[in-house]
Amino acid sequence: MSEKAKNARSRHQLHVLVSLAQLICWSAFGIELHRAIQGNSLSWAYVFEWPILAGYAIYMWKKLLSSDPARPASPAAPTNPSDEIARQRYNDYLRRVHSTEPTSRPQSPAARQPTSTPLTNEGDASVE
């Protein structure tokens, strides 16, 4: 099946799904409105909930139709060079820690020296 046919089929399925959602939401709205008028006070909450849910289904339907999966939503934000250096240092540290090569012999905690810079609140290593 070609990409164009798959896209047309998924769009058709989306139309059917949103139509079904609208049918359910507006039917439930009518039922709850009838129950609320008859005196069921809890049904008043559902009277307002079902149209909101129907509106959300329309919103998502439009959003899914307008999105192009082949195109990224937004370009990557430019990064600060010092952030890149810090990230590279931290990644190097992780590679050393998780390497599969066995160490010659374990060191005592007092003899170990830190091999990376400490993390900042943002989660990146601080740059000296």
ChimeraX attribute file (.defattr): number of C-alpha atoms within 10 A of each C-alpha:
attribute: neighborCount
match mode: 1-to-1
recipient: residues
	/A:1	5
	/A:2	7
	/A:3	8
	/A:4	9
	/A:5	10
	/A:6	11
	/A:7	11
	/A:8	12
	/A:9	12
	/A:10	13
	/A:11	15
	/A:12	11
	/A:13	12
	/A:14	15
	/A:15	14
	/A:16	12
	/A:17	14
	/A:18	16
	/A:19	16
	/A:20	11
	/A:21	16
	/A:22	19
	/A:23	13
	/A:24	13
	/A:25	20
	/A:26	16
	/A:27	13
	/A:28	17
	/A:29	21
	/A:30	13
	/A:31	14
	/A:32	22
	/A:33	18
	/A:34	15
	/A:35	16
	/A:36	17
	/A:37	11
	/A:38	10
	/A:39	10
	/A:40	12
	/A:41	11
	/A:42	11
	/A:43	19
	/A:44	17
	/A:45	12
	/A:46	17
	/A:47	20
	/A:48	13
	/A:49	15
	/A:50	20
	/A:51	16
	/A:52	13
	/A:53	15
	/A:54	19
	/A:55	13
	/A:56	12
	/A:57	18
	/A:58	16
	/A:59	11
	/A:60	12
	/A:61	17
	/A:62	11
	/A:63	11
	/A:64	13
	/A:65	12
	/A:66	9
	/A:67	11
	/A:68	10
	/A:69	8
	/A:70	6
	/A:71	8
	/A:72	9
	/A:73	9
	/A:74	6
	/A:75	7
	/A:76	7
	/A:77	6
	/A:78	6
	/A:79	8
	/A:80	8
	/A:81	9
	/A:82	13
	/A:83	14
	/A:84	14
	/A:85	15
	/A:86	19
	/A:87	17
	/A:88	14
	/A:89	19
	/A:90	21
	/A:91	14
	/A:92	14
	/A:93	16
	/A:94	12
	/A:95	11
	/A:96	12
	/A:97	11
	/A:98	9
	/A:99	10
	/A:100	8
	/A:101	8
	/A:102	7
	/A:103	8
	/A:104	6
	/A:105	6
	/A:106	9
	/A:107	10
	/A:108	7
	/A:109	7
	/A:110	6
	/A:111	8
	/A:112	9
	/A:113	8
	/A:114	8
	/A:115	12
	/A:116	15
	/A:117	15
	/A:118	13
	/A:119	13
	/A:120	10
	/A:121	8
	/A:122	7
	/A:123	10
	/A:124	18
	/A:125	22
	/A:126	19
	/A:127	15
	/A:128	6
